[in-house]
Amino acid sequence: MNRQWLFLLLGIFLPLFWTACHEDTPPPPPEKPEQPVKPAKQYAVPAFDRDSAYAFLARQLEFGPRVPGTEAHAKTREWLVQKFRDYGFEVLEQKFDQKTFDGKTFEGVNIIARYAPAESRRMMLASHWDSRPFADSPLSNSPDQAVPGADDGASGVAILLEIARQISQHPFDGLGVDLVLFDLEDYGESGGSEMSWGLGAQYYARHLPPIAPQYGILLDMVGAAHPRFTKEQVSMTYAPQVMNKVWHLAQSMGHKEMFVNVPTGPLVDDHYFVNTIAGIPMIDIINRPVGTKTGFVKHWHTPQDDLSAIDKNTLGAVGQVLTAVIYREASRSF
């Protein structure tokens, strides 16, 4: 073929070829406009009622010492379960048979009250609801007498009951809350193995409920006057971010004299087992006064741990801080 004709044909068909190729290639999809981030719904923090919490505490004591295996223990359990159900919580009774250090066997019951049980974003507040069978503190003159457990147990439970009541009256979305009452916390051997304590917490940590909480806060002895809540070492080892945020919030709410930035040694409390067995970060809000022989309040593990050991102001302060934690968490501002 003549080169001139070849060049002429190429000049005609090449543009058509490239045009066809170009037309066969689909255009890039239009860029999707960025969706604005929907701000979290903001929830006002309701006022914690210290008088209501105090009434819940006094009611527990009316049953008598909540020693496992006793009628008082059984009746208290029935009352607690019904109160949570009255406030619209789903209640799981986690039953377990447990042998104690002294060779006895009891049926323990962890009470797990769940708000929004299907919600995947969850937090936990906990306390123990049993009381110690032996008033064996070095400061006690009645080592064989059962401890009433007003501060050591009932104070934390009372705060959780009042929080449940507030949630029932001021519901929110997007956050699940587990209120957990551990049983057989205080049936440990003085000077014995750490594994003899926190028996209900150990069982819970090995048998977590459906959709476990992301973190937890434990209350222990949160009812006495002029408390000193320190930064306990187990809490700071496993859940420093949670503890620092709670302490910062409490201090910003005017409770610097209660929630102090003082490190103290590790305690084998319910949170120890939740941290080490379940791997759920959990802190302990526990009163560690200065200058006592035991390192705890003077009425610890004595018959004097009765209603006279309780201060409504402390119940109100701790309860208001925890209520703020919950509603700020629901608002994604904690």
C-alpha positions in Angstrom: 0.0 0.0 0.0 1.1 3.5 -0.7 2.5 5.1 2.4 0.5 8.3 1.8 -2.7 6.2 1.8 -1.5 4.4 5.0 -0.9 7.6 6.8 -4.2 9.0 5.6 -6.2 5.9 6.9 -4.4 6.0 10.2 -5.2 9.7 10.5 -8.9 8.8 10.0 -9.2 5.7 12.2 -6.8 6.3 15.1 -8.8 9.2 16.5 -12.0 7.1 16.2 -10.2 4.2 17.9 -9.1 6.3 20.8 -12.5 8.0 21.0 -14.1 4.6 21.2 -11.7 3.4 23.9 -12.4 6.6 25.8 -16.1 6.2 25.5 -15.9 2.5 26.7 -14.2 3.5 29.9 -16.8 4.5 32.5 -16.4 7.9 34.1 -15.3 7.8 37.7 -18.2 7.8 40.1 -19.0 11.2 41.6 -17.6 11.8 45.0 -20.0 11.3 47.8 -20.5 14.3 50.0 -19.2 13.8 53.5 -22.0 12.9 55.9 -22.0 15.2 58.9 -21.3 13.5 62.2 -24.5 13.4 64.2 -23.8 14.8 67.6 -24.6 12.6 70.6 -27.8 13.4 72.4 -27.1 15.3 75.6 -28.7 14.1 78.8 -29.1 16.3 81.9 -27.7 14.7 85.1 -30.5 14.2 87.6 -30.2 15.0 91.2 -29.2 12.0 93.4 -31.5 11.8 96.4 -29.4 11.0 99.5 -32.4 10.6 101.7 -33.8 7.9 99.4 -30.4 6.1 99.4 -30.3 6.3 103.2 -33.8 4.7 103.4 -32.6 1.9 101.1 -29.6 1.4 103.4 -31.7 1.3 106.6 -34.1 -1.2 105.0 -31.3 -3.6 104.4 -30.3 -3.5 108.0 -33.8 -4.3 109.1 -33.5 -7.8 107.7 -30.5 -8.4 110.0 -26.9 -9.3 109.1 -26.9 -10.6 105.5 -24.8 -13.7 106.2 -25.0 -16.4 103.6 -27.3 -19.3 104.6 -29.5 -17.2 106.9 -33.1 -16.1 106.6 -32.0 -12.5 106.6 -29.8 -13.2 103.6 -32.6 -14.9 101.7 -35.2 -12.1 102.4 -32.7 -9.4 101.5 -32.1 -11.1 98.2 -35.8 -11.2 97.4 -36.2 -7.6 98.3 -33.3 -6.5 96.2 -34.4 -8.4 93.1 -37.9 -7.0 93.3 -36.7 -3.4 93.7 -34.6 -3.6 90.6 -37.5 -5.1 88.7 -39.8 -2.4 90.0 -37.4 0.1 88.3 -37.6 -1.7 85.0 -34.3 -3.5 85.0 -33.8 -7.0 83.7 -32.5 -9.1 86.6 -30.2 -12.1 86.4 -29.8 -14.1 89.5 -26.4 -15.8 89.1 -26.5 -18.8 91.5 -23.5 -20.8 92.4 -22.5 -23.4 95.1 -19.4 -22.3 97.0 -17.3 -24.0 99.6 -15.8 -21.5 102.0 -12.4 -21.6 103.8 -14.0 -23.2 106.9 -15.3 -26.2 104.9 -18.9 -25.0 104.7 -20.9 -24.9 101.4 -23.4 -22.1 100.6 -25.5 -21.2 97.6 -24.3 -17.8 96.6 -26.3 -15.4 94.4 -24.9 -12.6 92.4 -27.7 -10.1 91.5 -27.1 -8.5 88.1 -29.6 -5.8 87.2 -29.3 -4.7 83.6 -30.6 -1.5 82.0 -30.9 -1.7 78.2 -29.6 -5.3 78.2 -29.3 -5.5 74.3 -27.0 -2.4 74.2 -23.5 -3.3 73.2 -21.9 -0.2 74.8 -22.0 -1.0 78.5 -20.6 0.0 81.9 -20.9 -1.6 85.3 -21.3 -0.3 88.9 -21.0 -2.9 91.6 -21.0 -3.5 95.4 -21.3 -6.6 97.6 -24.6 -7.3 99.3 -23.6 -9.9 101.9 -22.2 -9.0 105.3 -19.4 -10.6 107.3 -20.2 -13.5 109.6 -17.4 -12.7 112.1 -16.7 -9.3 113.8 -13.0 -10.2 113.9 -11.4 -6.9 113.5 -8.6 -6.2 116.0 -10.8 -3.4 117.3 -13.7 -5.7 118.0 -14.7 -7.2 121.4 -17.2 -9.7 119.8 -15.3 -11.8 117.2 -18.1 -14.4 117.0 -20.8 -11.8 116.3 -22.0 -11.1 112.7 -21.3 -7.7 111.3 -24.4 -5.5 110.5 -22.6 -4.3 107.4 -24.1 -0.8 107.2 -21.0 0.8 105.6 -19.3 -2.4 104.5 -21.7 -3.5 101.8 -25.1 -1.9 102.4 -23.9 1.7 101.6 -22.8 0.7 98.1 -25.9 -1.3 97.5 -28.1 1.7 98.6 -26.4 4.0 96.2 -26.9 1.6 93.3 -30.6 1.2 94.2 -31.0 5.0 94.2 -29.2 5.2 90.8 -31.6 2.5 89.5 -34.5 4.6 90.6 -33.1 7.7 88.9 -32.5 5.9 85.7 -36.1 4.6 85.7 -37.3 8.2 86.0 -34.7 9.7 83.6 -34.1 7.1 80.9 -31.5 7.4 78.1 -30.4 5.7 74.9 -27.1 4.3 73.6 -25.7 3.0 76.8 -26.3 -0.1 78.8 -25.7 -0.2 82.6 -25.1 -3.2 84.7 -25.7 -2.8 88.5 -24.0 -5.9 90.0 -24.3 -7.0 93.6 -21.7 -9.6 94.5 -22.4 -12.3 97.1 -19.9 -14.0 99.4 -17.5 -11.2 99.2 -16.9 -11.0 103.0 -16.6 -14.7 103.9 -12.8 -14.7 103.6 -10.2 -16.0 106.0 -8.4 -13.3 107.9 -4.7 -13.7 107.2 -5.5 -16.5 104.8 -5.5 -16.9 101.0 -6.6 -14.0 98.9 -8.7 -16.5 97.0 -10.9 -17.1 100.1 -12.3 -13.6 99.5 -14.6 -12.2 96.8 -16.1 -15.5 96.0 -19.0 -14.0 94.1 -16.8 -11.8 92.1 -14.6 -14.7 91.2 -17.6 -16.6 89.9 -18.9 -13.6 88.0 -15.5 -13.0 86.3 -15.6 -16.6 85.0 -19.2 -16.5 84.0 -19.8 -13.1 82.4 -23.4 -12.2 81.4 -24.3 -11.7 77.7 -22.6 -8.6 76.4 -20.1 -7.9 79.1 -19.4 -4.3 80.3 -16.4 -2.4 78.9 -15.4 -1.2 82.4 -16.5 -1.1 85.9 -16.6 0.9 89.2 -16.7 -0.9 92.6 -18.1 0.7 95.7 -16.9 -0.5 99.1 -17.4 1.3 102.4 -18.8 4.5 100.9 -21.1 5.7 103.6 -19.0 7.0 106.6 -18.4 10.6 107.5 -15.4 12.4 106.1 -14.2 9.6 103.8 -10.8 9.5 102.1 -11.0 7.8 98.7 -7.5 7.2 97.5 -6.0 5.9 94.2 -5.6 2.3 95.2 -2.9 0.4 93.4 -4.9 -2.4 91.7 -7.2 0.2 90.3 -4.3 2.3 89.0 -2.6 -0.7 87.5 -5.5 -2.1 85.6 -7.8 0.9 85.0 -5.8 4.1 85.5 -7.8 6.0 82.8 -11.1 5.2 84.5 -9.8 6.1 87.9 -8.3 9.4 86.8 -11.5 10.4 84.9 -13.7 9.6 87.9 -11.4 11.4 90.3 -11.2 14.5 88.0 -14.9 14.6 87.7 -15.5 14.3 91.5 -13.0 17.0 92.2 -14.6 19.3 89.6 -17.9 18.7 91.4 -16.4 20.0 94.7 -15.3 16.8 96.3 -11.6 17.3 96.5 -11.5 16.5 100.2 -13.1 13.0 99.5 -11.5 12.0 96.2 -7.8 12.6 96.9 -4.8 12.2 94.6 -3.0 9.9 97.1 -1.7 6.5 96.0 -2.3 3.6 98.4 -1.3 0.0 98.3 -3.2 -2.8 96.5 -6.3 -4.4 97.9 -7.8 -7.8 97.3 -11.4 -6.7 96.7 -14.0 -7.7 94.2 -12.4 -5.5 91.5 -9.2 -7.5 91.8 -10.9 -10.6 90.4 -12.8 -8.8 87.7 -9.5 -7.2 86.5 -7.3 -10.3 86.7 -9.8 -13.0 85.7 -12.3 -11.3 83.4 -9.9 -8.7 82.0 -12.5 -5.9 82.5 -10.9 -2.7 83.8 -12.4 -1.9 87.1 -11.6 0.6 89.9 -12.4 0.5 93.6 -13.9 3.5 95.4 -13.0 2.6 99.0 -12.5 4.6 102.2 -8.9 4.6 103.4 -8.6 6.9 106.4 -5.4 8.0 108.0 -4.2 6.8 111.4 -6.3 3.7 112.0 -4.9 0.4 113.2 -6.5 -1.6 110.4 -6.1 0.9 107.5 -9.9 1.0 107.2 -12.6 2.8 109.2 -12.7 2.0 112.9 -16.1 0.2 112.6 -14.8 -2.1 109.9 -15.6 -5.8 110.8 -17.0 -4.7 114.1 -20.6 -4.7 115.5 -20.4 -0.9 115.3 -20.8 -1.0 111.5 -24.4 -0.1 112.0 -26.7 2.8 111.0 -24.8 5.2 113.3 -21.7 4.8 111.1 -23.5 6.3 108.1 -23.4 9.9 106.9 -26.0 11.0 104.4 -23.6 13.6 103.0 -21.2 10.9 101.9 -23.9 8.8 100.3 -25.1 11.9 98.5 -21.7 12.9 97.2 -20.6 9.5 96.0 -24.1 8.9 94.5 -24.1 12.2 92.6 -20.6 11.6 91.2 -21.6 8.2 89.9 -24.9 9.5 88.5 -22.8 12.1 86.6 -20.5 9.4 85.3 -23.5 7.5 83.8 -25.3 10.4 82.2 -22.1 11.9 80.8 -21.2 8.5 79.4 -24.7 8.3 77.8 -24.0 11.8 76.3 -20.5 10.6 75.2 -18.9 13.4 77.2 -17.2 11.4 80.0 
